[in-house]
Amino acid sequence: YDFSSRNLSNSDLTRFNLAGAILTAAKLEKTGLGEANLSDADLKGALLCDTYLSGTDLWGADLRGIRGCGGKPPEKEMFKDVKTLYGAKLDEPLASQLREAYPHHFRLPAASPSVAARGDMAEGVDARLCRSRPTCNAAASL
């Protein structure tokens, strides 16, 4: 899906599957993205002001250049309840702030019924094996 530069403000995209979506420079002000799948999505330069991200899967998402309210860098608190930031691409200093505040978001997520149903992770989760995720496969081989 290509939503580049689209105005999706005030939309309810709760639980939407936007894996791999192109949201470059999209306006996501006051958008509900709770429990949405944004894995491997391209959000470069997107506006995330008062965007609801609780339970959102940001595995491998490109979040470089994202902007918060007033065009400023987003507040780290916006990401406190996301499902994962594993493999996400982030700018500094936001990346350091998030890693310090929420280190668990950067760990390989444990298997859950929703993850297993999506087919993101193979049986050997303890061995850190995953399906169809280059970032995970690279980490698993370390």
VMD Tcl script that draws the C-alpha trace (Angstrom):
set ca {
  {0.00 0.00 0.00}
  {1.32 3.44 -0.91}
  {0.06 6.21 1.34}
  {2.99 8.57 0.70}
  {2.21 12.16 1.69}
  {-1.44 11.25 2.38}
  {-3.38 12.95 5.14}
  {-4.59 10.12 7.37}
  {-5.10 12.40 10.38}
  {-7.98 11.53 12.71}
  {-8.32 8.08 11.09}
  {-9.02 4.94 13.07}
  {-6.60 2.32 11.76}
  {-6.77 0.17 14.89}
  {-5.68 -3.42 14.16}
  {-5.09 -2.67 10.46}
  {-2.45 -4.76 8.69}
  {-0.17 -2.15 7.15}
  {2.91 -4.37 7.02}
  {5.28 -3.04 4.38}
  {3.09 0.00 3.70}
  {4.69 3.15 2.33}
  {3.71 5.99 4.64}
  {6.55 8.35 3.74}
  {5.70 11.90 4.85}
  {2.14 10.81 5.71}
  {0.18 12.93 8.18}
  {-0.84 10.66 11.03}
  {-1.93 13.35 13.49}
  {-4.39 11.98 16.07}
  {-4.52 8.70 14.14}
  {-5.44 5.53 16.00}
  {-2.86 2.86 15.18}
  {-3.38 0.72 18.27}
  {-2.47 -2.92 17.71}
  {-1.84 -2.20 14.02}
  {0.81 -4.16 12.13}
  {3.31 -1.66 10.75}
  {6.17 -4.14 10.48}
  {8.61 -3.21 7.73}
  {6.53 -0.08 6.95}
  {8.26 3.03 5.61}
  {7.29 5.98 7.81}
  {10.22 8.24 6.90}
  {9.29 11.85 7.57}
  {5.77 11.00 8.77}
  {3.99 13.34 11.18}
  {3.12 11.49 14.38}
  {1.39 14.04 16.60}
  {-0.90 12.61 19.28}
  {-0.81 9.32 17.38}
  {-2.04 6.30 19.34}
  {0.53 3.49 19.15}
  {-0.42 1.14 21.99}
  {0.30 -2.45 20.95}
  {1.53 -1.37 17.51}
  {4.00 -3.71 15.78}
  {6.87 -1.55 14.47}
  {9.23 -4.47 13.78}
  {11.69 -3.35 11.10}
  {9.78 -0.12 10.41}
  {11.72 2.84 9.02}
  {11.05 5.68 11.46}
  {13.86 7.98 10.37}
  {12.89 11.62 10.14}
  {9.52 11.20 11.86}
  {8.12 14.39 13.34}
  {6.01 15.00 16.39}
  {3.71 17.89 17.25}
  {4.87 21.23 15.86}
  {7.36 19.50 13.57}
  {9.61 18.73 16.54}
  {11.08 15.29 17.23}
  {8.42 12.99 18.71}
  {8.27 12.50 22.47}
  {9.64 9.13 23.59}
  {6.49 8.56 25.66}
  {4.53 8.03 22.44}
  {6.37 4.69 22.07}
  {6.04 3.43 25.66}
  {3.30 0.90 24.88}
  {4.23 -0.26 21.38}
  {4.47 -3.99 20.82}
  {8.00 -3.90 19.45}
  {10.66 -1.68 17.88}
  {12.88 -4.68 17.09}
  {14.89 -3.92 13.95}
  {13.31 -0.47 13.54}
  {15.40 2.27 11.93}
  {15.48 5.38 14.14}
  {17.34 8.68 14.20}
  {19.50 9.80 17.10}
  {18.89 11.01 19.76}
  {15.44 9.36 19.71}
  {16.95 5.89 19.22}
  {19.14 6.25 22.32}
  {16.29 7.70 24.37}
  {13.99 4.83 23.45}
  {16.64 2.15 24.05}
  {17.33 3.59 27.49}
  {13.69 4.08 28.48}
  {12.19 0.95 26.87}
  {14.95 -1.64 26.25}
  {12.37 -4.45 26.11}
  {10.98 -2.97 22.86}
  {14.27 -3.73 21.12}
  {14.44 -7.41 22.04}
  {13.22 -10.18 19.78}
  {9.53 -10.51 20.69}
  {8.36 -13.73 22.29}
  {5.88 -15.86 20.41}
  {2.24 -15.12 21.03}
  {-0.95 -16.41 19.42}
  {-1.21 -13.26 17.26}
  {2.42 -13.50 16.15}
  {2.10 -17.23 15.43}
  {-1.10 -16.65 13.48}
  {0.63 -14.06 11.32}
  {3.45 -16.50 10.65}
  {6.13 -14.06 11.78}
  {7.95 -16.53 13.92}
  {8.81 -20.18 13.44}
  {8.66 -22.91 16.05}
  {12.19 -22.37 17.44}
  {11.59 -19.00 19.05}
  {14.05 -19.88 21.81}
  {16.65 -20.35 19.08}
  {15.64 -16.94 17.73}
  {14.50 -18.26 14.39}
  {11.92 -16.36 12.36}
  {10.28 -16.51 8.98}
  {10.28 -13.84 6.27}
  {12.12 -11.21 8.31}
  {15.60 -10.33 7.03}
  {16.34 -8.33 10.19}
  {15.42 -11.29 12.37}
  {17.29 -13.81 10.22}
  {20.42 -11.65 10.41}
  {20.12 -11.41 14.21}
  {19.50 -15.14 14.51}
  {22.73 -15.93 12.73}
  {24.85 -13.87 15.17}
}
mol new
graphics top color blue
foreach p $ca { graphics top sphere $p radius 0.5 }
foreach p [lrange $ca 0 end-1] q [lrange $ca 1 end] { graphics top cylinder $p $q radius 0.2 }
display resetview
